């Protein structure tokens, strides 16, 4: 019985370390990468002289995907507190 309690105790400690320290760092790193992608997309849109029709739709779709990814990042990697 003491072994089961000690194993559960150490699993709880490892879970706390992962959920409280490691996962938020990973999520923050991914969030920064998404910001970089969003900024590169915006600069690319400003660099392209003719953005009409089909290319405008592509830029719009990619921008929406990146924005949704930034907003829903906490759902992809669940933790107890939302960022």
Protein Blocks (a to p, Z undefined) as FASTA:
>chain_A
ZZmmmmmmmmmmmmmmmmmmmmmmmmmmmmmmmmmmmmmmmmmmmmpmbaghjlmmmmmm
mmmmmmmmmmmmmmmmgcfbdZZ
